[in-house]
Amino acid sequence: MNSEIIGKPAEVDWAFIFTRIDQIPRHPVQLYESLCYLASFALLYYTYWFTEKRHKQGFVFGLFLVLIFGLRIPMESFKQSQGGIESAFSNALSTGQLLSIPFVLVGLYFMLRPDRKAA
């Protein structure tokens, strides 16, 4: 843990103390993200090997984008702000959330676009 990205202060049993920063228990966001990425891998693996969606061009890629960046949006709410462009948007969303939205939309495009007919 290099204390690069730290969570917000937390009062949960699994809170982590980043000794390089302070002695305040914080959300272990790195662990939350790791679990989300593992679940994303499992869903992508299942979708590719056990469904017919793998035959729809771009679907698995779109699902990847939606999962990774869609999960990043709630994960950012547990992180301590690192600054960025959020102040320009009244701090309603963090920089990571704002940057994730276009990727989710692109992923939805790949998932929902109609199949091309084979020539």
C-alpha positions in Angstrom: 0.0 0.0 0.0 1.7 3.2 -1.1 -1.1 5.4 0.3 -1.6 7.0 -3.1 -5.4 6.7 -3.1 -7.0 6.6 0.3 -10.6 6.1 1.3 -12.7 8.5 3.3 -12.8 8.1 7.1 -14.9 5.1 8.1 -16.3 3.5 11.2 -16.5 0.0 9.9 -14.7 -3.1 11.3 -12.6 -3.6 8.2 -11.3 0.0 8.0 -7.6 0.4 7.2 -5.1 2.9 8.7 -2.8 4.5 6.2 0.1 5.2 8.5 1.9 7.3 6.0 -1.0 9.7 6.0 -2.5 9.7 9.5 -4.0 7.5 12.2 -7.6 7.7 11.0 -9.4 4.4 10.0 -10.4 4.7 6.3 -12.3 2.7 3.7 -10.0 0.2 2.0 -11.0 1.3 -1.5 -8.3 -0.7 -3.1 -9.8 -3.9 -1.7 -13.3 -2.8 -2.8 -12.1 -2.2 -6.3 -10.2 -5.6 -6.4 -13.4 -7.4 -5.4 -15.4 -5.5 -8.0 -12.9 -6.3 -10.7 -12.8 -10.0 -9.8 -16.6 -10.1 -10.0 -16.4 -8.3 -13.4 -13.9 -10.9 -14.6 -16.3 -13.7 -13.5 -19.2 -12.1 -15.3 -17.2 -11.5 -18.5 -15.8 -15.1 -18.4 -19.3 -16.5 -18.0 -20.8 -14.3 -20.7 -18.1 -15.2 -23.2 -18.0 -19.0 -22.6 -21.5 -19.8 -21.6 -23.8 -17.5 -23.5 -24.4 -16.7 -27.2 -23.6 -13.0 -26.6 -20.0 -13.6 -27.6 -21.2 -13.9 -31.2 -22.6 -10.4 -31.1 -19.8 -8.1 -32.4 -18.6 -5.8 -29.6 -20.9 -7.0 -26.9 -18.3 -8.4 -24.5 -16.1 -5.3 -25.0 -19.1 -3.1 -24.2 -19.9 -5.2 -21.2 -16.3 -4.8 -20.0 -16.6 -1.0 -20.3 -19.9 -0.8 -18.5 -18.8 -3.1 -15.7 -15.4 -1.5 -15.1 -16.4 2.1 -15.4 -19.9 1.6 -14.1 -18.5 0.1 -10.9 -15.9 2.9 -10.7 -18.7 5.4 -10.2 -19.9 4.2 -6.8 -16.3 3.3 -5.8 -15.3 6.9 -6.2 -17.8 7.9 -3.4 -15.6 6.0 -0.9 -12.3 7.7 -2.0 -10.9 10.9 -0.6 -11.0 13.7 -3.2 -7.7 14.1 -5.1 -8.8 17.4 -6.6 -9.3 17.8 -10.3 -12.2 19.2 -12.3 -15.0 18.4 -9.8 -15.0 21.9 -8.4 -16.2 23.2 -11.9 -19.3 20.9 -11.4 -20.2 22.1 -7.9 -18.5 19.0 -6.4 -21.6 16.9 -7.4 -19.4 14.2 -9.0 -15.7 13.4 -8.5 -13.3 13.6 -11.4 -13.2 9.8 -11.6 -17.0 9.7 -11.9 -17.1 12.4 -14.5 -14.4 10.6 -16.6 -16.3 7.3 -16.2 -19.6 8.4 -17.7 -18.4 8.6 -21.3 -17.0 5.1 -21.1 -20.2 3.7 -19.7 -22.1 5.3 -22.6 -19.7 3.9 -25.2 -20.0 0.5 -23.6 -23.8 0.7 -23.7 -23.6 1.6 -27.4 -21.5 -1.5 -28.1 -23.9 -3.7 -26.1 -27.2 -2.3 -27.5 -26.4 -1.6 -31.1 -28.1 -3.8 -33.7 -26.2 -6.7 -35.2 -24.8 -6.2 -38.6 -26.0 -8.6 -41.3 -23.3 -10.7 -42.8 -22.6 -9.7 -46.4 
